[in-house]
Amino acid sequence: MKKLGIALLIVSGIALLSAFTIPFFVHTVSEIAGWIAGLLIVSEIAFWTGGIILGKEVARKYRRYLNPRNWSRKQNRSSNDGE
C-alpha cells in the first residue's frame, strides 16, 4: 500500500507540472481551459488519496517540509547538549 501512495503523489506532481505544458500543444482556448482544469482535478485527487493511503504522520512531515516558515530555520543542534 505504501508504494501505491508514493506512486499517487508522483502522479500528482506529474499532472500538476504537465498542466503548464498544455498551452504548447492545444490550440483553442476552451480546450486549454478544459485540459488544465482536468489535470488540476486529477492532481488534487491523486495527492489527497496518496496522503490518505500513506497516513497522517507522512502527511504531517510533508506539510512541515513544504512550510516556507521552516525554510530559513536552522536546526538547534549544538555540541553542548549534555551540559
C-alpha atoms as a printed R data frame, in Angstrom:
   type eleno elety resid chain resno       x      y       z
1  ATOM     1    CA   MET     A     1   0.000  0.000   0.000
2  ATOM     2    CA   LYS     A     2   2.877  2.368   0.740
3  ATOM     3    CA   LYS     A     3   4.157  2.077  -2.842
4  ATOM     4    CA   LEU     A     4   0.702  2.942  -4.156
5  ATOM     5    CA   GLY     A     5   0.587  6.067  -2.001
6  ATOM     6    CA   ILE     A     6   4.014  7.181  -3.200
7  ATOM     7    CA   ALA     A     7   3.023  6.470  -6.801
8  ATOM     8    CA   LEU     A     8  -0.096  8.610  -6.380
9  ATOM     9    CA   LEU     A     9   1.973 11.502  -5.041
10 ATOM    10    CA   ILE     A    10   4.298 11.196  -8.036
11 ATOM    11    CA   VAL     A    11   1.337 11.116 -10.428
12 ATOM    12    CA   SER     A    12   0.007 14.206  -8.694
13 ATOM    13    CA   GLY     A    13   3.261 16.074  -9.298
14 ATOM    14    CA   ILE     A    14   3.448 14.982 -12.928
15 ATOM    15    CA   ALA     A    15  -0.150 16.049 -13.573
16 ATOM    16    CA   LEU     A    16   0.465 19.412 -11.948
17 ATOM    17    CA   LEU     A    17   3.626 20.055 -13.940
18 ATOM    18    CA   SER     A    18   2.079 18.886 -17.196
19 ATOM    19    CA   ALA     A    19  -0.687 21.484 -16.792
20 ATOM    20    CA   PHE     A    20   1.945 24.100 -17.595
21 ATOM    21    CA   THR     A    21   2.741 22.446 -20.938
22 ATOM    22    CA   ILE     A    22  -0.831 22.281 -22.234
23 ATOM    23    CA   PRO     A    23  -0.807 25.720 -23.945
24 ATOM    24    CA   PHE     A    24   2.030 24.499 -26.184
25 ATOM    25    CA   PHE     A    25   0.062 21.519 -27.510
26 ATOM    26    CA   VAL     A    26  -3.612 22.524 -27.590
27 ATOM    27    CA   HIS     A    27  -4.772 25.370 -29.814
28 ATOM    28    CA   THR     A    28  -8.216 26.575 -28.775
29 ATOM    29    CA   VAL     A    29  -8.846 28.450 -25.550
30 ATOM    30    CA   SER     A    30 -11.714 26.197 -24.493
31 ATOM    31    CA   GLU     A    31  -9.573 23.077 -24.953
32 ATOM    32    CA   ILE     A    32  -6.728 24.648 -22.969
33 ATOM    33    CA   ALA     A    33  -9.075 25.516 -20.110
34 ATOM    34    CA   GLY     A    34 -10.597 22.035 -20.126
35 ATOM    35    CA   TRP     A    35  -7.272 20.209 -20.118
36 ATOM    36    CA   ILE     A    36  -5.768 22.392 -17.404
37 ATOM    37    CA   ALA     A    37  -8.851 22.094 -15.193
38 ATOM    38    CA   GLY     A    38  -8.914 18.331 -15.691
39 ATOM    39    CA   LEU     A    39  -5.231 17.946 -14.863
40 ATOM    40    CA   LEU     A    40  -5.566 20.077 -11.736
41 ATOM    41    CA   ILE     A    41  -8.526 17.996 -10.564
42 ATOM    42    CA   VAL     A    42  -6.645 14.742 -11.229
43 ATOM    43    CA   SER     A    43  -3.611 16.145  -9.425
44 ATOM    44    CA   GLU     A    44  -5.603 17.081  -6.319
45 ATOM    45    CA   ILE     A    45  -7.448 13.754  -6.198
46 ATOM    46    CA   ALA     A    46  -4.200 11.786  -6.587
47 ATOM    47    CA   PHE     A    47  -2.430 13.907  -3.956
48 ATOM    48    CA   TRP     A    48  -5.091 13.563  -1.283
49 ATOM    49    CA   THR     A    49  -5.678  9.873  -1.993
50 ATOM    50    CA   GLY     A    50  -1.944  9.234  -1.687
51 ATOM    51    CA   GLY     A    51  -1.874 11.221   1.535
52 ATOM    52    CA   ILE     A    52  -4.725  9.184   2.976
53 ATOM    53    CA   ILE     A    53  -3.040  5.927   1.996
54 ATOM    54    CA   LEU     A    54   0.328  6.941   3.447
55 ATOM    55    CA   GLY     A    55  -1.209  8.138   6.670
56 ATOM    56    CA   LYS     A    56  -1.326 11.108   8.944
57 ATOM    57    CA   GLU     A    57   2.318 11.019  10.020
58 ATOM    58    CA   VAL     A    58   3.696 11.180   6.472
59 ATOM    59    CA   ALA     A    59   1.302 13.983   5.572
60 ATOM    60    CA   ARG     A    60   2.408 15.923   8.657
61 ATOM    61    CA   LYS     A    61   6.090 15.516   7.716
62 ATOM    62    CA   TYR     A    62   5.374 16.578   4.144
63 ATOM    63    CA   ARG     A    63   3.434 19.628   5.299
64 ATOM    64    CA   ARG     A    64   6.271 20.698   7.646
65 ATOM    65    CA   TYR     A    65   8.802 20.248   4.867
66 ATOM    66    CA   LEU     A    66   6.822 22.461   2.468
67 ATOM    67    CA   ASN     A    67   6.052 25.204   5.006
68 ATOM    68    CA   PRO     A    68   8.001 28.318   3.894
69 ATOM    69    CA   ARG     A    69   8.377 29.458   7.514
70 ATOM    70    CA   ASN     A    70  10.599 26.451   8.206
71 ATOM    71    CA   TRP     A    71  12.924 27.004   5.247
72 ATOM    72    CA   SER     A    72  15.086 29.614   6.961
73 ATOM    73    CA   ARG     A    73  15.126 27.980  10.400
74 ATOM    74    CA   LYS     A    74  18.236 26.118  11.387
75 ATOM    75    CA   GLN     A    75  18.220 23.006  13.474
76 ATOM    76    CA   ASN     A    76  19.211 23.822  17.029
77 ATOM    77    CA   ARG     A    77  21.977 21.230  17.330
78 ATOM    78    CA   SER     A    78  24.995 22.029  19.398
79 ATOM    79    CA   SER     A    79  27.861 20.040  20.804
80 ATOM    80    CA   ASN     A    80  26.961 21.204  24.325
81 ATOM    81    CA   ASP     A    81  23.680 19.281  24.598
82 ATOM    82    CA   GLY     A    82  24.861 17.347  27.622
83 ATOM    83    CA   GLU     A    83  25.825 20.355  29.720
